[in-house]
Amino acid sequence: MKRILPGHGSGGRLMNDLIVNTIRSRFGSETLQLDDAAVLEASPGRIAFTTDTFTITPLFFPGGDIGRLAVNGTVNDLAVMGATPIALSCALIIEEGFPMDDLERILDSMAGEAKHAEVRIVTGDTKVVPHGKADGIFINTSGIGTITGDTARREIQPGDRIIISGTIGDHGMAVMATRQNLSFAGNLRSDCAHLNHLIAGVLRSHDGDIRFMRDPTRGGVASVLNEIVAGASISAMLSEEDLPITDEVRGLSDILGIDPLYSANEGKVLMVADPSAAEDIVNLMRTLEHGEQARVIGTIDTEFPGKAYLATAIGGRRILPLLTEEQLPRIC
């Protein structure tokens, strides 16, 4: 008998197989949209609708907590579709015996982040389950946003540039360091942040230049790029020399044997953009909050169709496969 494995929720090959072959086949391949958010026609325009569930361990980590993560994760899923987030729901599954002080701290974090992101938490649900059945607390947030322009999904072409709004792998490595009580990694912090204001600032000037946007959460940058080029005649090339990875993330990744390109971010946007506008987009990002370290990190080409790969500093080429499972479980 086949059973669910941790990898079925990791963002890798097992999860993709589960969604396509088990879930989508039952809910309807024509109606279920496999993107950051579903885009629905509504009078007088369109709305984006998304949902996400957060189960991170530990609940509190440098740079954030499960509450802040729940708000920002859903806001960002709307924003990368070109939507303006307007409202969220909050559903709590709380384990019997969970400390009330921790719950209040999490809810205060959610309220503060929602205010900063300029979205409202308007509805929700609470369930309490027996001790040992929920690992403390799980949070589901759904969100809706309005789309006034085009959705950020256009045909990606050879020559397009790959842009990241900042350093890679921060969230995954910060959570891993906290989980393992690695005191020497004390400077690591999650990049957990809402990106709707950053993305809106870019779209005001460069809406027509953006081919694709996504926040590289589970599975990291490499997994997102694999999804973009899967089954296509194009490939995604990353330049090793141009990757913005902090010394702390690189050092911990080397010690643990983890590739930071597969480590989650929770406050970065990955864009594919028209090559003529790429540098202007980067320069604009650097003037906006959460985009100060933006840069071009790669190019869409045709060297390895359907694959993502790394152009190494010594002139080699290394394929970046879609992993079967995520390297770091329970990261968001």
N, C-alpha and C positions, 0 to 999 in steps of 0.2 A: 504494500500500500504506500503510495506517494504521500509525503507529508511536507508541510510548510517548514522551510529552513530560514535562519536569520538572513541569508543572502537574498531571499525573496522580497525584502524591504530595503535593500541596500543601494539601489540606483544602478546596479550592474546588469549583467546578462540575465541572471535568474529573475530579477524583477521585471525586466522587459518582456521575457517569455511569459511570465505570469499575467501581466497586463494584457498582452496581445492575444495569447492563446486561451486563457481561462476567463478573464474578466470582460474584455472587450467583445469577445465572441458571444457573450450572454446578454450584455447590455445594449449591444447594437453598434456595429462598426461604423454606421453612417451617422449616428447621433453622438457617440462618445468621442470627445475631442481630446487627444493625447498631447496636451500642451500645458504651459504654466497656468493658463486659465481658458475657460470656454468663452467664445465670443457669440453673443446671442442678439438677434434682431429685436429691438424694442422701440416703441414709438416715443419720441420722434427720431431716435438714433439707435445706438448700439450700446450694450453693456458687456462687461467682462465679469465672469463669476468663477471663483476658485475656492478650494477647501484644502486644508492641510492639518495633519495631526502630529503633535510633538511629544516625544517620549525620551528625551535626552537624559543621559547619566554622565556626570552628576547634574542635579537641578540648578546649581549655582556654580559659575565658573568665571574666571577673570574676563571682564568685558561684558558680562551679561548673565542672564538666567533664563529658565524655560519660558517665563512670561514675556520678557522682551523679545525672545526668539519667536514666540508664537505670533506676536503682532507684526514684527518686521518681515518674517517669512511670508506671510499672506499678503501684506502690502507690496512686497517686492514681486511676487508672482503676478499681481495685477499690473504693476508698473512696467514690467518688461514686455507686456503685450501692448503697450502704448496707452493704457487706461489710467484715468485719474481715480485712485481709490477714494471711496466716500464712506463706506460702512463695513463693520465687521461683526460677526457673531463670536461668542465665546462659550464653548462647552467644556465642562470640567468633569473628569473622572478621578475622584479622590479616594485614596485608600483609608479605611478605618484606622484611626490612630495618628493620622498625619498631623504634624504640629500646626496649630492655628497661626503662630507667628510666621511660619514659613509661607502659609497660604496668603496671609496679608501682605507679606513682602512681595510675593509673586504678583498679586493683583495690583499693588501700587506700581510695580514696574510696568505692567501692561497699560495701566491708565496713563502713566507718564509718557510712555513711548507713543501711544495713540495720539495724545495731545500734541506731541512734537511732530508727528507725521501728518497731523491735521486730518485724522479720520475719527469716526465715532464708533464705539462699541455699543450696539443697539439691541441685541437680543442674545439669548444663550440658554444653557441648560446645565444642571448639576446632578451628578450621580455619585453616591458613595458605595464602594464595594468592600467586601470583607478584607481584613488584614492579610497581606501577602498576595493580593490579586491584582495590584496595579503599580507596583514599584514606586509608591509615593503618590504621584499625580501625573495624569496625562491631560493634555489640552488640545482641543480641536478648535481651530478658527477658520471660518469661512468669510469671504469678502466679495463685495461687488464694487465695480468702478465704471465710470462712464468713458466712452470712446468718442471723441469729437473728430479726430483725424483718421488716418489709416492705422490699422494694426501693424505692429513692427514685425511683419513677416513678408519678405519679398524674395524673389529668386536670387540665390547666392551665385556669384559668378567668379571664374578664375581671375585673379588679380585683386579681389577684395581684400581688405585688411582686417585683421583680428585685433581687437582692442580690449584691454582690461582696465578697470577703473582704479586698480591699486594692487597691493601685494597679494600673493597667492598662498592659500593653505592655512591662513591664520586661525580660523575657527577650529578646524580639525585638530591642529597641533596644540592649541591652547586647552581644548577639552581633554586631549590625550595626556598632556602633562599633568593636569589636575587629577585626572582619574588614577594616574600611576604615582601621585605624590612625588613628582620629580622636582625637587627644590631648586636644582640648578637651572631650571627653565622658568624662573620666576618672572622674567620680563615678557613672556608670551601672553597675549591677550586676544580674545576673540574679536573679530571685526564686525560683530553683530550690529547692524544699522539698517534704517529704512532708506531706500534709494529713490523714492518717488519724486522728491524735489530735484535731485541730481538728474534723473532721466528726463523730467519735464523741462529742465533747463536746456538739455541737449536737443530735445525734440522741437523746441521753439525755433531753433535756428537750422536744424539739420534733419527734420522729419523725413524728407525724401531721400536722404543719404544713408539711412540705417536699413540694412537688409534683415537683421536678426538681432534679438537681445535675449539673454537669459542670465539668471543669477546662478553661478556654479556651486550649488550646495552639495547634496550627496553625490559622491563620485568625482567631484571637483571639475577642473577645467578640461582635463582629458576626456572625461565621460561626456560632457556637453558637446565637445567637438566631434566625438564619435557619432553622437546622435544626429548632428547636423549633416554629416557626409555619408551616413550609412546608406548603401545601395545607390549612391549617386556616382557621377563620372568625375567628381571633384575630390580633392583631398585637402586636409587642413595641416599646414606646416607651422610649427612653433619654433622660434629662434631661441636657442638656449641662452645666448648672450643677452637677450632682451627681456628675459623673464624677471619680474620684480618679486624676488623671494628674500625675506629678511634673513639675516645671519642666524637668528634664533630658530626660525622654522627650518632652515636648511640643516643646522646642526642637529636638532632633535630628529629630523627625518633621517639623517645619516645614521644616527645611533640606533633608531628603531627599525631601519630598513624599509621605510615608507616613502614612496614617491610623492612629493608635495603636489604634483600635478593631479593627483587623485584625492587630495585632502580637501575637505569642504571649506568653502567660504560662506559667510552669512551677511556680508555687507559689500559685495562687489558685483558689478554687472559686466558680463562679457558681451561684446558687440561685434558684429560683422558689418563693415561699412564700405561705401564706395571709396576707392583708393584716392580719388581727387580731394575728398573731404576729410580723410582720416586724421591728418595732422591738425587741422582746424578743430576737429572734435576733441582730440586729446588736449589741445591748448585750452579749450573752453572748459573741459572737465576739471582741469587743474585749478581753475578759479572758483570751483564749486565745492561745497562741503561733501566729504567722502570721495572726492575725485582728485585730490592733490597729487597722487602718485600714479596717475593714469599714464598709459603708454601703449604704443603699437607693439604687439608681441608675435605677430605672425601674418601669414598670407594664405589665401585660398589658391591652390594650384591643381594640377592634374597628375602629379608625379606618382602617387599611390592611390588610385581611385577608390573611394569608399572608406578610406582610412585616415586617421590622424597620426602625425609623426613629428619627431623632434629633430631639428637640424642642430647637431651638437657643436660645441665650441671648437672641436678639433676637425670639423668638416665631415663627420659621419651622419648617418640617418638612422634613427631608432623609431620603430613603430610603437605607437601608444595604443595598445588594444583596449577594447571594452572589457573590463574585469568581470569575472563571473560573480564575485561578491565584493562588497566594499571592504577596504582595508580596516576601517574603523567603524564598528557597529554602534548604534544608539548615539549618533552624533547630532541628531536634530529631531 
